[in-house]
Amino acid sequence: MTLGFIGTGTIAAAMVEGLGGKDVLLSPRGADVAAALAARFPGVRVATSNQAVVDGCETVVLAVRPQVAEEVIRALRFRPGQKVISVIAATGIEKIKDWIGLDMPVIRTIPLPFVAEGRGVTPVFPPDPEVMALFDRMGTAIPCATIDEFDLLAVGSAIMGSYFGILETVQGWLTSQGLPEVTARAYLGGLAACLGTVAETSPAAFATLREEYSTKGGLNEQVFRVFSEMGGTGALTGGLDSVLARVTGKGK
Ligand SMILES: NC(=O)c1ccc[n+]([C@@H]2O[C@H](COP(=O)([O-])OP(=O)(O)OC[C@H]3O[C@@H](n4cnc5c(N)ncnc54)[C@H](OP(=O)(O)O)[C@@H]3O)[C@@H](O)[C@H]2O)c1
């Protein structure tokens, strides 16, 4: 089954790589990325237009930015029997169906760049079995029973910048205190890698892990206590609240 992509950018490229570049038809925009993928994988072809992608496959992945989505999708003619997978953030299924102009299956997903190395955890709504199987090939598909669950995972996915922002802040502080930048970078990168493995593989609750990794009265406990007392956890939940309002269309 050929998988067609409308929009060949970061996420499309990660998916194509995660799928091993088999039976893929790419839209011509994002020409450099498309050319590089076609050169790397014999199973990747670049179509002459967006419409040629839709005409040449059963399942179409919409992978353009939200700002151009309506214009791009309204210009396309889909046919009954096709299936659409949308990776477009904060854009509802009904809206996409309206732009398509046909009542066809539209499945929303949130693939992250880690799908490229087969390590993506990808929320899928509704949990269409074919689409679940597709994302299981690129890591683990997470079925969402409701759009509310899907939206909440979209909020969860928005912590990646903050994760690196915390490391950036700690590195900046260590450097300002006199540690060479390169030493701080190497140390924090290694620490983050070890913590990431624990977060993924331990069955323990995060609260339990926080306690396990904080000696009573010790340094780790102190940083999190001061962080919370100074509004750190409140600021984080404030950020999550504001993103939930945005992904549900009820905020900015
Ligand atoms: N990046 C992430 O981590 C991430 C995660 C989850 C979801 N998403 C969602 O995935 C979607 C794509 O994100 P991205 O990071 O892959 O963006 P991106 O790298 O900017 O890719 C967007 C692609 O769309 C192409 N494009 C623009 N106008 C087009 C048109 N008229 N017809 C066909 N293609 C067109 C662009 O081509 P040109 O380069 O020629 O302009 C580019 O190749 C977004 O909706 C985003 O919300 C992203």
The ligand as an SDF file (V2000), in Angstrom:
LIG
                    3D

 48 52  0  0  0  0  0  0  0  0999 V2000
    7.9730   19.0670   14.1440 N   0  0  0  0  0  0  0  0  0  0  0  0
    7.3440   18.3920   15.1000 C   0  0  0  0  0  0  0  0  0  0  0  0
    7.9540   17.9490   16.1090 O   0  0  0  0  0  0  0  0  0  0  0  0
    5.8610   18.1070   14.9870 C   0  0  0  0  0  0  0  0  0  0  0  0
    5.2980   17.2030   15.8820 C   0  0  0  0  0  0  0  0  0  0  0  0
    3.9580   16.8560   15.7450 C   0  0  0  0  0  0  0  0  0  0  0  0
    3.1890   17.4520   14.7640 C   0  0  0  0  0  0  0  0  0  0  0  0
    3.7460   18.3570   13.9260 N   0  0  0  0  0  0  0  0  0  0  0  0
    2.8930   18.9250   12.8790 C   0  0  0  0  0  0  0  0  0  0  0  0
    3.3380   18.4090   11.6460 O   0  0  0  0  0  0  0  0  0  0  0  0
    3.0900   19.3600   10.6200 C   0  0  0  0  0  0  0  0  0  0  0  0
    4.3720   19.5440    9.8430 C   0  0  0  0  0  0  0  0  0  0  0  0
    5.3590   20.0130   10.7380 O   0  0  0  0  0  0  0  0  0  0  0  0
    6.8940   20.0050   10.3180 P   0  0  0  0  0  0  0  0  0  0  0  0
    7.6670   20.2710   11.5520 O   0  0  0  0  0  0  0  0  0  0  0  0
    7.1850   18.7930    9.5130 O   0  0  0  0  0  0  0  0  0  0  0  0
    6.9050   21.3120    9.3900 O   0  0  0  0  0  0  0  0  0  0  0  0
    7.9080   21.6960    8.2120 P   0  0  0  0  0  0  0  0  0  0  0  0
    9.2250   21.0210    8.4140 O   0  0  0  0  0  0  0  0  0  0  0  0
    7.8340   23.1620    8.0510 O   0  0  0  0  0  0  0  0  0  0  0  0
    7.2300   20.9990    6.9430 O   0  0  0  0  0  0  0  0  0  0  0  0
    6.1140   21.5250    6.3060 C   0  0  0  0  0  0  0  0  0  0  0  0
    6.2230   21.1670    4.8570 C   0  0  0  0  0  0  0  0  0  0  0  0
    5.0590   21.6260    4.1770 O   0  0  0  0  0  0  0  0  0  0  0  0
    5.4880   22.0820    2.9100 C   0  0  0  0  0  0  0  0  0  0  0  0
    4.5090   22.9380    2.2830 N   0  0  0  0  0  0  0  0  0  0  0  0
    4.2770   24.2640    2.4730 C   0  0  0  0  0  0  0  0  0  0  0  0
    3.3000   24.6910    1.6480 N   0  0  0  0  0  0  0  0  0  0  0  0
    2.9170   23.5970    0.9290 C   0  0  0  0  0  0  0  0  0  0  0  0
    1.9690   23.3970   -0.0920 C   0  0  0  0  0  0  0  0  0  0  0  0
    1.2130   24.3790   -0.5540 N   0  0  0  0  0  0  0  0  0  0  0  0
    1.8430   22.1500   -0.5950 N   0  0  0  0  0  0  0  0  0  0  0  0
    2.6060   21.1260   -0.1620 C   0  0  0  0  0  0  0  0  0  0  0  0
    3.5300   21.2680    0.7990 N   0  0  0  0  0  0  0  0  0  0  0  0
    3.6810   22.4880    1.3280 C   0  0  0  0  0  0  0  0  0  0  0  0
    6.7900   22.7780    3.1980 C   0  0  0  0  0  0  0  0  0  0  0  0
    7.4900   22.9450    1.9810 O   0  0  0  0  0  0  0  0  0  0  0  0
    8.5330   24.1900    1.7460 P   0  0  0  0  0  0  0  0  0  0  0  0
    9.7300   23.8270    2.5700 O   0  0  0  0  0  0  0  0  0  0  0  0
    8.7580   24.1320    0.2890 O   0  0  0  0  0  0  0  0  0  0  0  0
    7.8130   25.4230    2.2190 O   0  0  0  0  0  0  0  0  0  0  0  0
    7.4340   21.7790    4.1430 C   0  0  0  0  0  0  0  0  0  0  0  0
    8.0700   20.7670    3.4220 O   0  0  0  0  0  0  0  0  0  0  0  0
    2.6050   20.6430   11.2880 C   0  0  0  0  0  0  0  0  0  0  0  0
    1.2130   20.7650   11.1110 O   0  0  0  0  0  0  0  0  0  0  0  0
    2.9180   20.4490   12.7560 C   0  0  0  0  0  0  0  0  0  0  0  0
    1.9170   21.0140   13.5480 O   0  0  0  0  0  0  0  0  0  0  0  0
    5.0660   18.6850   14.0060 C   0  0  0  0  0  0  0  0  0  0  0  0
  1  2  1  0
  2  3  2  0
  2  4  1  0
  4  5  1  0
  4 48  2  0
  5  6  2  0
  6  7  1  0
  7  8  2  0
  8  9  1  0
  8 48  1  0
  9 10  1  0
  9 46  1  0
 10 11  1  0
 11 12  1  0
 11 44  1  0
 12 13  1  0
 13 14  1  0
 14 15  2  0
 14 16  1  0
 14 17  1  0
 17 18  1  0
 18 19  2  0
 18 20  1  0
 18 21  1  0
 21 22  1  0
 22 23  1  0
 23 24  1  0
 23 42  1  0
 24 25  1  0
 25 26  1  0
 25 36  1  0
 26 27  1  0
 26 35  1  0
 27 28  2  0
 28 29  1  0
 29 30  1  0
 29 35  2  0
 30 31  1  0
 30 32  2  0
 32 33  1  0
 33 34  2  0
 34 35  1  0
 36 37  1  0
 36 42  1  0
 37 38  1  0
 38 39  2  0
 38 40  1  0
 38 41  1  0
 42 43  1  0
 44 45  1  0
 44 46  1  0
 46 47  1  0
M  CHG  2   8   1  16  -1
M  END
$$$$
